[in-house]
Amino acid sequence: MDLGKLTFKGGASIPEFKELTSKNPVEVLKSPKIVYIPLHQHSGSPCEPLVNVGDVVKIGQKIGSSNAFVSSSIHSSVSGVVKEISTIYTPTGIKSKCVVIENDGMDEMIESIKERSLEYYKREEIISTLKEMGIVGMGGASFPTHVKFSPPEDKKIDILIINGAECEPYITADHRLMLENTKDIVSGIKVAMKALNTEKAYIGIEDNKPDAIEAMKKELAGEKNIEVAILKTKYPQGDEKRIIDAITNRKVPLGGLPMDVGCVVSNVATIKAINDAILKGKPLYERIVTVTGSVNNPKNLLVRIGTPIEDLIEACGGFKGKPGKIIIGGPMMGIAQFDLKTPIVKGSNGVLVQALDEIKNEEVLPCIKCGKCIDVCPSRLEPLFISSYSLKDNYSKCDELNALACVECGACSYICPAKRPLAESIKIAKREITAKRKKS
Amino acid sequence: MVEKTIGKTKDDSNSLDNKLIVSLSPHIRSDESVRGIMGDVIIALIPAMIASIYYFGFNAFKLILITTISAVCAEAFIQKLFKKPIRVNDLSAVVTGILLALNLPAGAPWWMAVFGAFFGIIVIKEFFGGIGSNFMNPALGARAALVASWPSLMATYTFPDAVSSATPLQILKEGSGSLPTIQQMFIGNIGGVIGETSAALLLIGGVYLVIRKVIDWKVPTIYIGTTALMLLLLGVDNSQIIYHILGGGLMLGAIFMATDYSSSPVTSKGKIIFAIGCGLLTALFRVKGNLPEGVTYAILIMNVASPLIEKLTKPKVFGEVK
């Protein structure tokens, strides 16, 4: 099997802007005076606080948990005193309970953080530890990893795919991670393979990161069951279903999940977190964030969960020019924020600042039917038609046109010469369709 | 505790009246624009315009100018009348104007050019919703209207020296007169509407459009290929095929008309079916029809069939099992 230049049908080539930070080694951001840790950082049920105002907490101490299966524990990222249990909007716009902790600056770790070897773990134990340690997908959707790793009995997972594509422009967090924590990723892959009882793993990396490909290949020399799959640089190559298609040529059925074709996809940052949780006993309380765009010194920072974005921007020399948009995530799928106090959560891989003068407010023109949106759609939808029905509030027609298969990558809106809000209106249609299905 | 405005930033001058812009993703857009695409089509038409002016002289220049100005005026006028935003700066009316001129004989009177431009823009384009919504190619629709209204004027092909000359296809059809050389057919200087004179320069424009990704190379290629194949099947002699390909409106139609976004299917499979249909009909009209030319009606008929083709060629959604 040839593992070079793999890709999928559709997609767009988008300027990368990764050179702003791709050569900058990860710097540790000083822990902030106050952290705002939301109790709902994942898909599924929110956690309930385990601490009260006035409690003293340490780094890694569990401060939130839920009995629901689809949920994941929350831990303190600093040592200090709980000041308040408040409500906050998370970067994804969820209104969530939030534990506000004043940092005492001592960085005291909880005692339970200690190393343990993989041989001592049973499969079930790995899975339950993942929930306990708060491991969720760190590539975007923040889906609890223990759930993903617990497919029903009849779904045999034979391929684990590690997603190191990082196809979002600007973001280099995973790139740096693969260069600087190569060993941890490889041992993390082995943990995940044991948890999934899987024989084969591929790590998919876009060919715009030759140094990361080289580093991973070197580290994997001698490993028979883990291989590097080189992917063509094309957006959205890192989309779960597209990366499975590219590497295995398996097509996840419409409305189905990766496990339906025997695959599980995990982001490299998640794999590193799995490694730390299982082998080092370290819960997920910090992550790498690329701070880029119109800031004076773009950087890759190791950030404690709950750090307000203004601290990250300050650490990067402040805004360059007047800020117009502050986006958590990348420019294609990231979410624009309205508050500089919004905290970094487990799924935040980047903070992108767009200066006011680089935001073009272009006039929306009538669709000229050029069909470029169809050409780029990774789900092979017809965005122009779904969008026009959505704009007329005809959501059942959107459903007929498979709006729910949209992965919200935004390639259609990006390419549209008439600057139409294609992805935006399809997202609204999806929300309406899902809401209607829940009701009935 | 969360406010809708951001608090004071460290440096107050850096805050945008303390507000941030919020919108759904994506937050970046490509440089593609409607104006850019239309501009590319105009650039691609420049060689053909030069050829027409070179061979037909001032008359051709005059026609291009008249139709273009009329088309732009017609668009501005009707958009104003319909209280729609005036969007002549998207250059689409300019494209229609030029294409219409290229579809006229050199001796066409000015009023016919003006009428054609107004008819194409107002009746065929704007009455059906304007750019992107017209179901027919405005320039071709206008040409059809002119052919129907003033058939003899539209079929009188003259050179600047007022020598009228039959088109190669007329000569083939009637079986009398002397055909131009193949070299002439390719380079230019043959009778016909002003835009179809030089196959070579039309091709240069076509290659430019393919490189700029404005059109799909498959459409003109399949269109012309199907026409040739169908002509052979209909018993046209081998030696005449090249005249059919290089003569008449085939090059002009295949490169610039059959690739019109609005009036052809939007799906890539649909585009192929559309091109095949155009080719079959063109050959059929040329051989079995009364008139020597068939491109105009072939494309117009396929234009009308486009919505149906589009429906039948919906792309299979990723992972869909049928």
Interface residues (C-beta under 8 A of the other chain):
Chain A: A12 I14 S86 T87 I88 Y89 P169 K241 D245 K251 V252 P253 L254 G255 G256 E310 E314 G318 F319 G321 K322 P323 G324 K325 I326 I327 G329 P331 M332 M333 G334 I335 A336 Q337 F338 D339 L340 K341 L352 Q354 L356 I359 K360 E362 L365 P366 C367 I368 K369 C370 G371 K372 I374 D375 P378 S379 R380 L381 E382 L384 N402 A405 E408 G410 A411 S413 Y414 I415 C416 P417 A418 K419 P421 A423 E424 K427
Chain B: M1 V2 E3 K4 T5 I6 G7 T9 K10 D11 N14 S15 L16 L20 I21 V22 S23 L24 S25 P26 H27 I28 R29 S30 E32 S33 V34 G36 I37 R87 D90 S92 G129 G130 I131 G132 S133 Y261 S262 V266 T267 S268 K314 P315 K316 V317 F318 G319 E320 V321
